[in-house]
Amino acid sequence: MKKFLYIVDHYIPFPSSEYGGLWVVIAENDDECFDMITQLNNDNYYESYYTVLKEKIQNARIYELKENVESKIVESFTT
């Protein structure tokens, strides 16, 4: 099965918020990437921005991997 490296930049600009993050995720598709990011989220604050997050995932930089590796969040930075 093909895997992809997603670089998802999801910041909510001031004055609405100063929250967001940058995630580097290995996933099979957009849905798996979304699930992994939202499961990582322990703060319900981001839930109101999930529709925007889906758009950010669809517009993320996505690279096809040559090897079949485990799906995971490689790196994350959130504020």
C-alpha positions in Angstrom: 0.0 0.0 0.0 1.3 3.5 -0.9 2.2 5.9 1.9 2.6 9.6 1.8 4.5 12.2 3.8 2.3 15.1 4.6 3.6 18.5 5.8 0.5 20.2 7.3 0.7 23.9 8.2 -2.4 24.8 10.2 -2.2 28.2 12.0 -5.2 30.2 13.0 -4.2 33.8 12.5 -4.6 36.6 15.1 -7.1 38.0 16.1 -9.2 34.9 15.9 -6.6 32.8 17.6 -2.9 32.3 17.8 -3.2 28.6 17.9 -2.2 26.0 15.4 0.6 23.8 14.4 2.9 22.2 11.9 2.6 18.4 11.6 4.7 16.0 9.6 2.7 12.8 9.1 3.2 9.5 7.3 -0.3 8.3 6.2 -2.1 6.3 3.5 -4.5 9.1 2.7 -6.0 12.4 3.8 -8.5 10.7 6.2 -5.8 8.8 8.0 -3.7 12.0 8.3 -6.7 13.9 9.8 -7.4 11.1 12.2 -3.8 10.9 13.5 -3.6 14.7 14.0 -7.0 14.9 15.8 -6.2 11.9 18.0 -3.0 13.7 19.1 -5.1 16.7 20.1 -5.8 16.5 23.8 -7.3 20.0 23.9 -10.9 20.3 22.7 -10.1 23.9 21.5 -9.0 22.8 18.1 -12.3 20.9 17.4 -13.9 24.1 16.2 -11.2 24.4 13.5 -11.4 20.8 12.2 -13.1 21.8 9.0 -10.2 24.2 8.3 -7.8 21.4 9.2 -9.3 19.2 6.5 -8.7 21.9 4.0 -5.1 22.3 5.2 -4.5 18.6 4.8 -5.9 18.6 1.3 -3.6 21.6 0.4 -0.6 20.2 2.3 2.7 19.4 0.7 2.4 15.7 0.0 5.3 13.4 -1.1 4.9 9.8 -2.1 7.2 7.4 -0.2 9.0 4.7 -2.0 9.0 2.3 1.0 6.0 1.0 2.9 6.6 2.4 6.4 4.4 2.6 9.5 1.8 5.4 9.6 2.8 7.8 12.3 3.3 11.5 13.3 6.9 12.1 12.6 7.1 15.5 14.1 4.7 18.1 15.5 4.9 21.6 16.7 1.8 23.2 18.2 1.0 26.5 20.0 
